[in-house]
Amino acid sequence: MTDRSEENRPSFNAFHAKDGRDDKSYFTRVGVAFAHKDGEGHTIELDAMPVDGRIVLRTPNERLEETRTQKPRRCERDDRTR
């Protein structure tokens, strides 16, 4: 079993952000960032490397809170791509 202390938790989640229609951005989680012990930087561990768009670092709590306050998105039948 792993130790779940604050030291072992990521400081940030890394997301690939890509601009979509209607000035919306779409986020895909691609990794995490851990603070250095001396507090002078971060190590980023990526599970995927985006070839376009940008990488955005967000605190886990910030993203969780944002998700909780948004209404669930539902696609209408006409909005779906096949």
C-alpha positions in Angstrom: 0.0 0.0 0.0 1.3 3.5 -0.8 1.7 6.4 1.5 -0.9 9.1 0.7 0.9 11.9 2.4 0.8 15.4 1.0 4.4 15.0 -0.3 3.3 12.1 -2.7 0.4 13.9 -4.2 0.7 15.9 -7.4 0.7 19.7 -7.1 -0.9 20.0 -10.5 -2.7 18.0 -13.1 -1.5 18.5 -16.7 -4.1 18.9 -19.4 -3.9 19.1 -23.2 -6.0 22.1 -24.1 -7.4 22.4 -27.6 -9.6 25.3 -28.8 -12.9 24.2 -30.2 -15.9 25.9 -31.7 -17.7 28.8 -30.0 -14.6 29.9 -28.1 -14.6 26.8 -25.9 -11.5 24.8 -24.9 -11.5 21.1 -24.5 -9.2 19.5 -21.9 -7.7 16.0 -21.8 -5.7 14.9 -18.8 -2.2 13.9 -20.0 -0.1 13.9 -16.7 0.8 15.5 -13.4 3.4 17.8 -11.8 5.1 17.2 -8.5 6.7 20.0 -6.4 10.5 19.6 -5.7 11.4 19.2 -2.1 13.2 22.5 -2.0 10.1 24.3 -3.4 12.0 25.7 -6.3 10.3 23.9 -9.1 8.2 21.0 -10.4 8.8 17.7 -12.2 6.2 17.1 -14.9 5.3 13.5 -15.7 3.4 13.1 -19.0 1.4 10.0 -20.0 1.0 11.5 -23.5 2.7 14.2 -25.5 0.3 16.5 -27.4 1.4 17.5 -30.9 -0.8 20.6 -31.1 -2.6 22.8 -28.7 -1.1 23.6 -25.3 -0.4 22.0 -21.9 -2.3 23.6 -19.0 -1.4 23.0 -15.3 -4.3 23.2 -12.9 -4.4 22.4 -9.2 -6.4 19.2 -8.5 -8.8 21.2 -6.2 -9.3 24.0 -8.8 -10.4 21.5 -11.5 -12.6 19.5 -9.1 -14.4 22.7 -7.9 -14.9 23.8 -11.5 -16.4 20.5 -12.5 -18.8 20.6 -9.5 -20.1 24.0 -10.4 -20.8 23.3 -14.1 -24.0 21.8 -15.3 -23.6 18.4 -17.0 -23.1 18.7 -20.8 -25.5 16.7 -22.9 -25.3 16.4 -26.6 -28.4 16.6 -28.6 -28.8 14.1 -31.4 -28.1 16.7 -34.0 -24.9 17.8 -32.3 -23.3 14.3 -32.3 -20.7 13.4 -34.9 -20.7 9.9 -36.4 
